[in-house]
Amino acid sequence: MQGFNKYYPPDYDPSQGSLNKARGKRSGKHALGDRARKLDQGILITRFELPFNIWCDTCHNHIGMGVRYNAEKKKIGAYYSTPIFSFRCKCHLCDGWFEIQTDPKNTRYVVVSGARQKDENWDPEENGGFAVHGKIIDTERADAPLDPLVALEKKAVASKNMNEVQIPRLESLQSISEQYNADPYSLSLKARKQFRLEKKVEQSKRKADDLIKDRYGLPTSLSLLEDDDEMVQEAKQKWMKGKEEIQRNQNLRDLRPRRLAMDRLSIPTPSSRRIVSQSKEQTLASLKARILVNTARKSYSFGGGQPIS
C-alpha cells in the first residue's frame, strides 16, 4: 500500500502555520506557485473549460466547447450574496484575448469581449412545436396555437386552486359575514359600551396627570408614565426613608436648645435666688389678704354689719 505521509522538515513549527505556509517561507514562494503571481491584483490563474462553442473575434476561428485554458480568474461584483467572476483567456490560435463572465441571475455564462457565442438554441416554435420553457402562451388570442395538453393542464390547475383555496376562503368569509350581520344592534351596543369605558378611563388618567402637573409645575407637554406596583412600592420606600431622615434631623435640632436650657437652669446665680424668694413672699401676702377678705364677707352676711370693700 502506498503511503500518504508528508515530509516535515526539522525546523517546522506547527504554531507558525500550515506546512504549505512553512514551505513558502523557506523557499520564498507562494504555496500555489506561479498561479499566484498576480494575486496582489486580485487575479488567480486557474484552469477554465469553455461551456459552449465560440468564435474568436481576432482570428475568426471556431473554438469548440470543452477546450481548456489557463484563465485569469477575478471577482468583479456580486449578485446579492453570490459573487460574479470573470475569466480572461488567451486564444490558442492567435494572440487575442477574450473574456467570459458568470451570470448568477440567469445561471449561465456570458461572453463579454473578444469572442461571440455560437447560437445553438433550438426554438420549438420554428420547428412546428410549442414553447414550453421561458414563454407564456396566450390562449385567449384568436391566432394563438391551441395545445390540448397545455389547456388541460391549465384547467386542472385552475380547478384544483378553486376547490382547495378559493371555495374554502369564500365559505369562511361568508360565515364571518353572517355572524357579524346576524344582530348588528347588539354588536354596535357592545362596541359603543367598550368605547365609552375606554374613554372614561382615558379621561380619568388625563385628569390625574393634569393635577400632578399643576401641583408640581410641570410642563403640559410632558407625558407621565402609568402607575406600576413595583414603582409605587419603590417610591413609598424612598418616601418613608426621607421622612425618617427629616424627623431625625428635626429631633436633633430640638434637642440642642433643651440641653442649653438645662445647662442654664442647673447653675443658679445669686440674683435668681433673690428673685425666687421675693416671688414666694408676694404669693404668701396675697394669699393672706384673700383669706381675710373672704372671712369678712362671711361675717357680714350672717351678722348684718357693714360690707367690707
C-alpha positions as a Markdown table, in Angstrom:
| # | Residue | x | y | z |
|---|---|---|---|---|
| 1 | Met | 0.0 | 0.0 | 0.0 |
| 2 | Gln | 1.3 | 3.4 | -1.0 |
| 3 | Gly | 2.0 | 5.7 | 1.9 |
| 4 | Phe | 0.5 | 9.2 | 2.2 |
| 5 | Asn | 2.8 | 10.6 | 4.8 |
| 6 | Lys | 4.2 | 14.1 | 4.3 |
| 7 | Tyr | 7.8 | 15.2 | 4.9 |
| 8 | Tyr | 8.1 | 17.6 | 7.8 |
| 9 | Pro | 11.4 | 19.4 | 7.9 |
| 10 | Pro | 13.3 | 19.6 | 11.2 |
| 11 | Asp | 12.7 | 23.4 | 11.6 |
| 12 | Tyr | 9.0 | 23.1 | 11.1 |
| 13 | Asp | 6.9 | 24.7 | 13.9 |
| 14 | Pro | 3.2 | 23.9 | 13.9 |
| 15 | Ser | 2.4 | 27.1 | 15.8 |
| 16 | Gln | 3.5 | 29.3 | 12.9 |
| 17 | Gly | 1.0 | 27.9 | 10.4 |
| 18 | Ser | 0.5 | 25.1 | 7.9 |
| 19 | Leu | 3.1 | 23.0 | 6.2 |
| 20 | Asn | 2.5 | 24.9 | 2.9 |
| 21 | Lys | 3.0 | 28.2 | 4.6 |
| 22 | Ala | 6.2 | 27.0 | 6.1 |
| 23 | Arg | 7.5 | 25.8 | 2.7 |
| 24 | Gly | 6.6 | 29.1 | 1.2 |
| 25 | Lys | 8.6 | 31.0 | 3.9 |
| 26 | Arg | 11.5 | 28.7 | 3.3 |
| 27 | Ser | 11.5 | 28.9 | -0.5 |
| 28 | Gly | 10.3 | 32.5 | -0.7 |
| 29 | Lys | 7.3 | 31.5 | -3.0 |
| 30 | His | 3.6 | 31.2 | -2.6 |
| 31 | Ala | 2.1 | 27.8 | -1.9 |
| 32 | Leu | 0.2 | 28.0 | -5.2 |
| 33 | Gly | 3.4 | 28.7 | -7.1 |
| 34 | Asp | 3.3 | 30.5 | -10.4 |
| 35 | Arg | -0.5 | 30.6 | -10.3 |
| 36 | Ala | -0.4 | 33.3 | -7.7 |
| 37 | Arg | 1.9 | 35.6 | -9.5 |
| 38 | Lys | -0.9 | 38.2 | -9.9 |
| 39 | Leu | -2.5 | 37.6 | -6.6 |
| 40 | Asp | -1.7 | 41.1 | -5.4 |
| 41 | Gln | -4.1 | 42.4 | -8.2 |
| 42 | Gly | -6.8 | 40.0 | -7.1 |
| 43 | Ile | -6.2 | 37.6 | -10.1 |
| 44 | Leu | -5.7 | 33.9 | -9.7 |
| 45 | Ile | -4.6 | 31.7 | -12.6 |
| 46 | Thr | -6.9 | 28.7 | -12.9 |
| 47 | Arg | -8.0 | 26.2 | -15.4 |
| 48 | Phe | -11.2 | 27.1 | -17.3 |
| 49 | Glu | -13.2 | 25.0 | -19.7 |
| 50 | Leu | -15.3 | 26.6 | -22.3 |
| 51 | Pro | -19.0 | 26.0 | -21.5 |
| 52 | Phe | -20.1 | 26.4 | -25.2 |
| 53 | Asn | -18.8 | 26.9 | -28.7 |
| 54 | Ile | -17.4 | 30.4 | -29.5 |
| 55 | Trp | -16.0 | 32.3 | -32.4 |
| 56 | Cys | -12.8 | 34.3 | -31.8 |
| 57 | Asp | -13.1 | 37.9 | -32.9 |
| 58 | Thr | -9.4 | 38.3 | -33.5 |
| 59 | Cys | -8.6 | 35.3 | -35.8 |
| 60 | His | -12.3 | 34.4 | -36.6 |
| 61 | Asn | -11.6 | 30.8 | -35.8 |
| 62 | His | -14.1 | 28.4 | -34.2 |
| 63 | Ile | -13.2 | 27.1 | -30.7 |
| 64 | Gly | -15.1 | 24.1 | -29.5 |
| 65 | Met | -16.8 | 23.6 | -26.2 |
| 66 | Gly | -14.7 | 21.9 | -23.6 |
| 67 | Val | -11.3 | 23.5 | -24.6 |
| 68 | Arg | -9.4 | 24.4 | -21.5 |
| 69 | Tyr | -7.3 | 27.5 | -20.9 |
| 70 | Asn | -5.2 | 29.0 | -18.1 |
| 71 | Ala | -7.6 | 31.8 | -17.4 |
| 72 | Glu | -7.2 | 34.8 | -15.1 |
| 73 | Lys | -10.0 | 34.5 | -12.6 |
| 74 | Lys | -11.1 | 37.7 | -10.9 |
| 75 | Lys | -14.1 | 38.7 | -8.8 |
| 76 | Ile | -15.8 | 41.7 | -10.4 |
| 77 | Gly | -19.0 | 42.0 | -8.4 |
| 78 | Ala | -21.8 | 40.2 | -6.7 |
| 79 | Tyr | -25.5 | 39.3 | -7.3 |
| 80 | Tyr | -26.9 | 39.5 | -3.8 |
| 81 | Ser | -24.5 | 37.2 | -1.9 |
| 82 | Thr | -23.3 | 35.3 | -5.0 |
| 83 | Pro | -20.0 | 36.5 | -6.4 |
| 84 | Ile | -19.6 | 37.3 | -10.1 |
| 85 | Phe | -16.3 | 36.0 | -11.6 |
| 86 | Ser | -14.6 | 37.0 | -14.8 |
| 87 | Phe | -12.4 | 34.6 | -16.7 |
| 88 | Arg | -9.9 | 36.2 | -19.2 |
| 89 | Cys | -8.4 | 33.7 | -21.6 |
| 90 | Lys | -5.8 | 33.9 | -24.4 |
| 91 | Cys | -6.8 | 32.3 | -27.7 |
| 92 | His | -4.5 | 29.3 | -28.5 |
| 93 | Leu | -4.8 | 30.1 | -32.3 |
| 94 | Cys | -3.8 | 33.7 | -32.1 |
| 95 | Asp | -2.7 | 36.4 | -29.7 |
| 96 | Gly | -6.2 | 37.7 | -29.0 |
| 97 | Trp | -7.8 | 37.7 | -25.6 |
| 98 | Phe | -11.5 | 37.0 | -24.8 |
| 99 | Glu | -13.4 | 37.3 | -21.5 |
| 100 | Ile | -16.3 | 35.3 | -20.2 |
| 101 | Gln | -18.3 | 36.2 | -17.0 |
| 102 | Thr | -20.7 | 34.3 | -14.8 |
| 103 | Asp | -24.3 | 35.3 | -14.7 |
| 104 | Pro | -25.8 | 34.1 | -11.4 |
| 105 | Lys | -29.2 | 35.7 | -12.1 |
| 106 | Asn | -29.8 | 33.5 | -15.1 |
| 107 | Thr | -27.4 | 30.7 | -14.1 |
| 108 | Arg | -25.3 | 30.9 | -17.2 |
| 109 | Tyr | -22.1 | 32.2 | -18.7 |
| 110 | Val | -21.9 | 35.3 | -20.8 |
| 111 | Val | -19.2 | 36.3 | -23.4 |
| 112 | Val | -18.2 | 39.9 | -22.6 |
| 113 | Ser | -15.5 | 40.7 | -25.1 |
| 114 | Gly | -13.0 | 39.2 | -27.6 |
| 115 | Ala | -15.4 | 36.5 | -28.9 |
| 116 | Arg | -19.0 | 35.7 | -29.6 |
| 117 | Gln | -21.1 | 32.7 | -28.6 |
| 118 | Lys | -22.3 | 30.3 | -31.2 |
| 119 | Asp | -26.1 | 30.4 | -31.2 |
| 120 | Glu | -27.3 | 26.8 | -30.9 |
| 121 | Asn | -30.5 | 27.3 | -29.0 |
| 122 | Trp | -33.4 | 25.3 | -30.6 |
| 123 | Asp | -36.7 | 27.1 | -30.8 |
| 124 | Pro | -39.6 | 24.7 | -30.9 |
| 125 | Glu | -41.9 | 27.3 | -32.5 |
| 126 | Glu | -39.7 | 27.4 | -35.6 |
| 127 | Asn | -39.9 | 23.7 | -36.0 |
| 128 | Gly | -43.7 | 23.3 | -35.6 |
| 129 | Gly | -43.6 | 22.8 | -31.8 |
| 130 | Phe | -44.8 | 24.8 | -28.8 |
| 131 | Ala | -42.7 | 26.9 | -26.5 |
| 132 | Val | -42.9 | 25.3 | -23.0 |
| 133 | His | -39.9 | 26.9 | -21.2 |
| 134 | Gly | -39.4 | 30.6 | -21.0 |
| 135 | Lys | -42.6 | 31.8 | -22.7 |
| 136 | Ile | -46.2 | 32.0 | -21.8 |
| 137 | Ile | -48.8 | 31.1 | -24.4 |
| 138 | Asp | -51.8 | 33.5 | -24.5 |
| 139 | Thr | -54.6 | 31.1 | -25.3 |
| 140 | Glu | -57.2 | 33.9 | -25.4 |
| 141 | Arg | -55.8 | 35.3 | -28.7 |
| 142 | Ala | -57.6 | 34.2 | -31.8 |
| 143 | Asp | -54.3 | 33.4 | -33.7 |
| 144 | Ala | -52.7 | 31.6 | -30.7 |
| 145 | Pro | -51.9 | 27.9 | -31.4 |
| 146 | Leu | -54.1 | 25.5 | -29.5 |
| 147 | Asp | -52.2 | 23.0 | -27.4 |
| 148 | Pro | -54.6 | 20.4 | -25.8 |
| 149 | Leu | -52.1 | 19.4 | -23.2 |
| 150 | Val | -51.4 | 22.9 | -22.1 |
| 151 | Ala | -55.1 | 23.8 | -22.0 |
| 152 | Leu | -55.8 | 20.6 | -20.0 |
| 153 | Glu | -53.0 | 21.4 | -17.6 |
| 154 | Lys | -54.2 | 24.9 | -17.0 |
| 155 | Lys | -57.8 | 23.7 | -16.5 |
| 156 | Ala | -56.6 | 21.1 | -13.9 |
| 157 | Val | -54.5 | 23.7 | -12.0 |
| 158 | Ala | -57.4 | 26.2 | -12.0 |
| 159 | Ser | -59.9 | 23.6 | -10.8 |
| 160 | Lys | -57.5 | 22.5 | -8.0 |
| 161 | Asn | -57.0 | 26.0 | -6.9 |
| 162 | Met | -60.7 | 26.7 | -6.9 |
| 163 | Asn | -61.5 | 23.6 | -4.8 |
| 164 | Glu | -58.6 | 23.8 | -2.3 |
| 165 | Val | -58.1 | 27.6 | -1.9 |
| 166 | Gln | -60.9 | 29.8 | -3.2 |
| 167 | Ile | -64.0 | 27.9 | -2.2 |
| 168 | Pro | -62.9 | 27.4 | 1.5 |
| 169 | Arg | -61.8 | 31.0 | 1.7 |
| 170 | Leu | -65.2 | 32.3 | 0.4 |
| 171 | Glu | -67.1 | 30.0 | 2.8 |
| 172 | Ser | -65.1 | 31.3 | 5.8 |
| 173 | Leu | -65.7 | 34.9 | 4.7 |
| 174 | Gln | -69.4 | 34.2 | 4.3 |
| 175 | Ser | -69.7 | 32.6 | 7.7 |
| 176 | Ile | -67.9 | 35.5 | 9.3 |
| 177 | Ser | -70.1 | 38.0 | 7.5 |
| 178 | Glu | -73.3 | 36.2 | 8.6 |
| 179 | Gln | -72.0 | 36.1 | 12.2 |
| 180 | Tyr | -71.4 | 39.9 | 12.2 |
| 181 | Asn | -74.7 | 40.7 | 10.4 |
| 182 | Ala | -76.9 | 38.4 | 12.5 |
| 183 | Asp | -77.6 | 41.1 | 15.2 |
| 184 | Pro | -76.0 | 44.4 | 14.2 |
| 185 | Tyr | -77.6 | 46.3 | 17.1 |
| 186 | Ser | -76.1 | 44.2 | 19.9 |
| 187 | Leu | -72.7 | 44.3 | 18.2 |
| 188 | Ser | -72.9 | 48.0 | 17.9 |
| 189 | Leu | -74.1 | 48.3 | 21.5 |
| 190 | Lys | -71.1 | 46.3 | 22.7 |
| 191 | Ala | -68.7 | 48.3 | 20.7 |
| 192 | Arg | -70.1 | 51.7 | 21.9 |
| 193 | Lys | -70.1 | 50.5 | 25.5 |
| 194 | Gln | -66.5 | 49.3 | 25.3 |
| 195 | Phe | -65.6 | 52.6 | 23.7 |
| 196 | Arg | -67.2 | 54.6 | 26.5 |
| 197 | Leu | -65.4 | 52.6 | 29.2 |
| 198 | Glu | -62.1 | 53.2 | 27.5 |
| 199 | Lys | -62.9 | 56.9 | 27.1 |
| 200 | Lys | -63.7 | 57.3 | 30.8 |
| 201 | Val | -60.5 | 55.5 | 31.8 |
| 202 | Glu | -58.5 | 57.7 | 29.5 |
| 203 | Gln | -60.2 | 60.9 | 30.8 |
| 204 | Ser | -59.6 | 59.9 | 34.4 |
| 205 | Lys | -55.9 | 59.3 | 33.7 |
| 206 | Arg | -55.6 | 62.6 | 31.9 |
| 207 | Lys | -57.3 | 64.4 | 34.7 |
| 208 | Ala | -55.0 | 62.8 | 37.3 |
| 209 | Asp | -51.9 | 63.7 | 35.2 |
| 210 | Asp | -53.1 | 67.3 | 34.9 |
| 211 | Leu | -53.5 | 67.6 | 38.7 |
| 212 | Ile | -50.0 | 66.3 | 39.2 |
| 213 | Lys | -48.6 | 68.7 | 36.6 |
| 214 | Asp | -50.4 | 71.7 | 38.2 |
| 215 | Arg | -49.3 | 70.7 | 41.7 |
| 216 | Tyr | -45.6 | 70.4 | 40.8 |
| 217 | Gly | -45.5 | 73.0 | 38.0 |
| 218 | Leu | -44.6 | 70.5 | 35.3 |
| 219 | Pro | -45.0 | 71.4 | 31.6 |
| 220 | Thr | -48.3 | 70.4 | 29.9 |
| 221 | Ser | -46.5 | 68.7 | 27.1 |
| 222 | Leu | -44.8 | 66.2 | 29.5 |
| 223 | Ser | -46.2 | 62.7 | 29.3 |
| 224 | Leu | -46.3 | 60.8 | 32.5 |
| 225 | Leu | -45.8 | 57.1 | 32.9 |
| 226 | Glu | -48.6 | 54.8 | 34.1 |
| 227 | Asp | -48.6 | 53.6 | 37.7 |
| 228 | Asp | -46.9 | 50.4 | 38.4 |
| 229 | Asp | -47.0 | 48.3 | 41.6 |
| 230 | Glu | -43.2 | 48.0 | 41.6 |
| 231 | Met | -42.7 | 51.7 | 41.0 |
| 232 | Val | -45.3 | 52.6 | 43.7 |
| 233 | Gln | -43.6 | 50.4 | 46.2 |
| 234 | Glu | -40.2 | 51.8 | 45.4 |
| 235 | Ala | -41.5 | 55.4 | 45.7 |
| 236 | Lys | -43.2 | 54.6 | 49.0 |
| 237 | Gln | -39.9 | 53.2 | 50.5 |
| 238 | Lys | -38.0 | 56.2 | 49.4 |
| 239 | Trp | -40.7 | 58.5 | 50.9 |
| 240 | Met | -40.6 | 56.7 | 54.2 |
| 241 | Lys | -36.8 | 56.8 | 54.2 |
| 242 | Gly | -36.8 | 60.5 | 53.5 |
| 243 | Lys | -39.4 | 61.2 | 56.2 |
| 244 | Glu | -37.5 | 59.3 | 58.8 |
| 245 | Glu | -34.3 | 61.2 | 57.9 |
| 246 | Ile | -36.2 | 64.5 | 58.2 |
| 247 | Gln | -37.7 | 63.5 | 61.6 |
| 248 | Arg | -34.3 | 62.5 | 62.9 |
| 249 | Asn | -32.8 | 65.9 | 61.9 |
| 250 | Gln | -35.7 | 67.7 | 63.5 |
| 251 | Asn | -35.2 | 65.8 | 66.8 |
| 252 | Leu | -31.6 | 66.7 | 66.8 |
| 253 | Arg | -32.4 | 70.4 | 66.3 |
| 254 | Asp | -35.0 | 70.3 | 69.1 |
| 255 | Leu | -32.6 | 68.6 | 71.4 |
| 256 | Arg | -29.9 | 71.3 | 71.3 |
| 257 | Pro | -32.0 | 74.2 | 72.8 |
| 258 | Arg | -33.2 | 71.8 | 75.6 |
| 259 | Arg | -29.7 | 71.0 | 76.5 |
| 260 | Leu | -28.7 | 74.6 | 76.6 |
| 261 | Ala | -31.7 | 75.4 | 78.8 |
| 262 | Met | -31.0 | 72.6 | 81.2 |
| 263 | Asp | -27.4 | 73.8 | 81.4 |
| 264 | Arg | -28.6 | 77.2 | 82.3 |
| 265 | Leu | -31.0 | 76.0 | 85.0 |
| 266 | Ser | -28.5 | 73.7 | 86.6 |
| 267 | Ile | -26.3 | 76.6 | 87.6 |
| 268 | Pro | -28.3 | 79.1 | 89.7 |
| 269 | Thr | -27.0 | 82.6 | 90.4 |
| 270 | Pro | -27.5 | 84.9 | 93.5 |
| 271 | Ser | -29.8 | 87.2 | 91.6 |
| 272 | Ser | -32.0 | 84.3 | 90.5 |
| 273 | Arg | -32.2 | 83.1 | 94.1 |
| 274 | Arg | -33.3 | 86.6 | 95.3 |
| 275 | Ile | -36.0 | 86.8 | 92.6 |
| 276 | Val | -37.4 | 83.4 | 93.6 |
| 277 | Ser | -37.6 | 84.3 | 97.3 |
| 278 | Gln | -39.3 | 87.7 | 96.6 |
| 279 | Ser | -41.9 | 86.0 | 94.4 |
| 280 | Lys | -42.7 | 83.5 | 97.2 |
| 281 | Glu | -43.2 | 86.3 | 99.8 |
| 282 | Gln | -45.5 | 88.1 | 97.4 |
| 283 | Thr | -47.5 | 85.0 | 96.9 |
| 284 | Leu | -48.0 | 84.4 | 100.6 |
| 285 | Ala | -49.0 | 88.0 | 101.2 |
| 286 | Ser | -51.7 | 87.9 | 98.5 |
| 287 | Leu | -53.0 | 84.6 | 99.9 |
| 288 | Lys | -53.3 | 86.1 | 103.4 |
| 289 | Ala | -55.2 | 89.1 | 102.1 |
| 290 | Arg | -57.6 | 87.0 | 100.1 |
| 291 | Ile | -58.4 | 84.8 | 103.2 |
| 292 | Leu | -59.1 | 87.9 | 105.3 |
| 293 | Val | -61.5 | 89.3 | 102.7 |
| 294 | Asn | -63.4 | 86.1 | 102.4 |
| 295 | Thr | -63.7 | 85.8 | 106.2 |
| 296 | Ala | -65.1 | 89.4 | 106.5 |
| 297 | Arg | -67.7 | 88.7 | 103.7 |
| 298 | Lys | -69.0 | 85.6 | 105.6 |
| 299 | Ser | -69.3 | 87.5 | 108.9 |
| 300 | Tyr | -71.2 | 90.4 | 107.1 |
| 301 | Ser | -73.7 | 88.0 | 105.6 |
| 302 | Phe | -74.6 | 86.4 | 109.0 |
| 303 | Gly | -74.2 | 89.4 | 111.4 |
| 304 | Gly | -75.8 | 92.2 | 109.3 |
| 305 | Gly | -72.8 | 94.6 | 109.6 |
| 306 | Gln | -71.4 | 97.0 | 107.0 |
| 307 | Pro | -69.8 | 95.4 | 104.0 |
| 308 | Ile | -66.1 | 95.4 | 103.7 |
| 309 | Ser | -64.9 | 96.9 | 100.5 |
